[in-house]
């Protein structure tokens, strides 16, 4: 079963797919970082995103599981 991926609206225009919702074929060891980089983002870009897996905050290196729902959101910080 594939991993469902949702992109925050401001990220969509920068993805290779240009789609707000995509899927990725799951494989053992797949991480959000790999999905993010495969869509054309850089490691520096990765510092500004929040990763959500199955409605819970996660890290870029959290292993994905078959059928997971992955979301990338923009991390907004203020002072």
N, C-alpha and C positions, 0 to 999 in steps of 0.2 A: 504494500500500500504506500502511496507517495506521501510526502510531507507537504502540507498545505502552507503556503507562505503569503502573508499579507504585508503590504508596504505602506507606511505612513505617507499621506498624500504628497508632502514635499519631497519625499525620496523617489516617488514613482518616475518622475521625469528624468532622473539620473540613472535609472536601472537600464540594463540592456534590453529587457523585455518590454519596458514602457507600460506594464500592466500592474494594476493595484493588487491583483491576486494571481499567484502562480503556484505551480507545484514542482517539486523536486523528487526524483526517484531516491527513495531511502536506500542506504547501504550502511553496513556496520561501520561505526566510527565517524559518521557524518556529524559535523558541528555547524552551528549558526555562522561562525566565522567563514567556513568554506562556502556556504550559500551566499553570504554577503559579498565576499570577494569575487565569486563567480558572476555576480551581476554587475561587475565593473567598478566596484568601490575599492578604495585603498585601505591599508592598515590605519592610516591617519583618520580616515572617515569613520572607521570602526569605533574610535574613541568617543564619538558623538552620538552613538545610537544606544537605545535601550532594547534589550532582547526579552521577548515574552514567549514562553512555551506553554501551551495549554492553559492560558490565562494566569500564569505565574511568572514573575520576573526571574530571569536566568542570565547566565553569562555566555559570552561568545564561544567558550570552549565546552559548554555543556553538551554532552552527547545527545543527539536526537534519536528518537525511536520511531519505528514504523507507525505511520498514521498520525504523528504529532501535528499540532497547529502552531506554526511559528509566525511571530509578528516582529517587525522592525519598526521602532518608533524613534522620533528625534528626541534626544535628551536635552531638555531646556533647563538651563540653570540661570539663576539671577542673583543679584546681590542687594 
